[in-house]
Every structure is written in C-alpha cells, then in structure tokens.
C-alpha cells in the first residue's frame, strides 16, 4: 500500500517525530511504499519519497492560510499518488491546511499525538489545574487558561478554525491514549480510537536489574525542562523527602528554558548534590540511567498523552511515580507499574516517591508489573492495527465533506489574517525603532539605557493602541519631545 505521512517537522525534535521515523522504517520493512511530507525550520529538500519544506514554527503571515506550503504538498502528493494519507501533527501548519489534505481525494487517518487540536496551548488544563474536555472558544478565557501558557484572541480563533476543519475533513483518528481518543469522540471527531505506541522488541528481551543492583534512593526524570512537565514540583518534593529518606536524590536528564529557574529553586531549598542536572545525554546513556535508578518521576501538570519515557521505563523494569492526569493513569495505575500523585502537589508527590523508595515489596510488585506491561505494547500488534485501519479506510473511501464555514467567510478570514500580519510587522518595526531612539536619547543625556525587553517581546496588534505599545509609545515620545522643545 502507498502511504503518505504528513507532519509539521521532519527532524526528530520530539516524541511524535521519533515515533514517525520508526513507523516509516517498520512499514517499509513490511513492504509498504512510504512517502513523507514535512516542514523544517532549517532546510528544504525533495526526492521521490520525501518533500521537506522550510517553514518557521511561528510565522504570523501564514497562520490562517499558506498557499506556498499547500501548493508544495499538492504537487508532491499528486506525484506520489498515495492510497491513504496518514497525518500526524498539524499545529505549526496553517489553520486551513486540512482543506489541502482533502484535495488528494484519498482517505485520511490522523495519529493525534497531543492535545493541540483541542486546545490553543495544548495543555487541555484550566487555570486552576483541573482537566478540560477541550474545544477552543470562549471557555479558553472564562477559565483563565492563559495562566498555563499565554495566548491571545487570534490564536484561539485560529485554533477553532483548525478544530472545525480537521473534524470535518479527516476520516478517522487514532490516539496513543484511550483518554484522548475519548475526548476526540466526545467532541465529534469521527471514528476515534485508542492505539498505544510500541516498545522495541530487542530492548524488551533484556533482563531488568533487581532492587539491589540499582543505585539506592535514585529518582530520575527524563524530559524537557518546561513548565508543563511539572519539574518544579519534583524539585520541591525532594526537600521533605530527604528528611524522611536521607539517601533520596534526583537526577534530571534533559534541557530547556526552565533550567535556570529550577537551579535557583534548588539552591534556595539547599538541595546541594542531592539534585543533579545531567543535561541532554545520548539515548543509550538514558537507557543506562533508567536501568540503574529506583524510580522514574513524571510530575506533569498538563495533559500527557502516552509519553515515550513510560515505555522506556517498562523496558527497564523501572517503577514510575506519575501525576494523576489525562493519559498517565492508564500507563501507571492500570498496568500496576507505579503510583500516582496529585498534580501540582509536592507533598503528595514526596509521599508516593517515599513509598517506592522504602517499601521493597511494593517496588518489586511495580517492577514486575512494568515488565509484564510490555506484552500490551508489542510492535507487530501496533503495525497490524494500523494496516487494518488503512484497509478499512481504503475500502470505504473518503467520507462526504460538509464545509463547516461558508466559502466567503473563510476567504474573508484569510484576507483578514494576512493584513493583520502586515500591520503587526509594521508595529513591531515601530517598536524597535522607538527603542533605538530611547537608547540614543539616554546616551546623549548621560542616563542608563532603558531595560531590555523580555525575549520574544512583541507588540501584538490587539495592544497596538495602548500606552506601552508601539503606537502608544510613538505618540507619547512625540508628545514629550514637543514639551521639551517648547521649554
């Protein structure tokens, strides 16, 4: 069968991309003819089997519509002539890209790797920490969800456009967790089913070290250092945990923008060498760390789907302490491979970690269950399930399409957002120009320069007439200098 995969990134930047490339390799080994259309922030490339298009992760000019990307996709798709499209992440492509997918007139299956189709910031968690059922719209502001990760009205609006078009355009969905599959079904996405990822067979056959062969008291975290992963709560949990288990120590594997704040917090708590930042390490070394630690911590505060690190813990026979949120309970509680703790509760997390570190019988039960859980995540069963979905979709063909918007409305939105981007670009240019003038004036007057803007600081159009925006600063700047000239 000819299968064309589609994803926002070609490079292995995250779990979805690692899975995608492993899947392509496995499907080719089964005799499928596989193509890949993907974006890249660094390069463009074209071959008979791949089309990689240079695209920034965030480009205001193409948030709603990206004619160049769509043309590249259709050109490659018509040359490749797939029997089925297998779509993965779409969130960094234009909001209306789903319409281009339909132009090939073949069935479309999407693996929904995260919650971005349901939520503008992908957290699917409200401002107070409670899970959300998803659906971009008014509730995104009513429940203060921007506290988790900021967004504006434009992003929510475009998230709703993508939500409606994906729901109307694609034929079927699979999600690595049954939790996300259920949310998709409840939101009206057709034929949504859970399909967990797989654990590689050669690693499954390795003997897992027992309790005595591991480093006493060692807890490992593997992942990005970003707010949604909840590493702050793991750092906070270590302080009370060490009072009860002096040998307890945490090793953090990975990097990210939250690392400086986490290091500062660790210093404030006086954790010393009980907390080690290992940074990014080769995958083989990650596996060794998992096989030598006593517990893996997954303290996430957003909606996790089915993290790859849980499968790696199963392979290593490593018990897990995870947040009781979204897809994690099915991976941890339902398999018996570990314990759950309340999200955003450092003390509850400390208690769960203490139990596994000090109760050897409990640890051995969880370690045995972790190894046993691998039988539910076999590679061949996963590939068989996808093949069956492909055959079913090809046999019935693409479903009829009912546009969720009037064509004139979508055309107007495209024009609106293109104009919005041009004006915003001008406003940010004004912002930079005014800052340059402020710095020059401070220099002439012998004063210190104004504070540098925060990284990523911009002047969104929605704020453009406020006092601290580009236009507001321009008006205030001119007014102040007129006064100086008069005096």
PyMOL commands that set and color helices and strands:
alter all, ss='L'
color gray80, all
select helices_A, chain A and resi 15-29+60-62+67-80+97-102+139-142+145-147+153-169+178-186+201-204+211-213+227-229+231-244+259-268+272-274+283-292+308-316+328-332+346-358+360-376+379-396+407-444+461-463+470-486
alter helices_A, ss='H'
color red, helices_A
select strands_A, chain A and resi 2-7+33-40+45-46+50-54+84-87+107-112+172-175+192-194+218-222+249-253+275-279+295-298+320-323+338-341
alter strands_A, ss='S'
color yellow, strands_A
deselect
rebuild
show_as cartoon
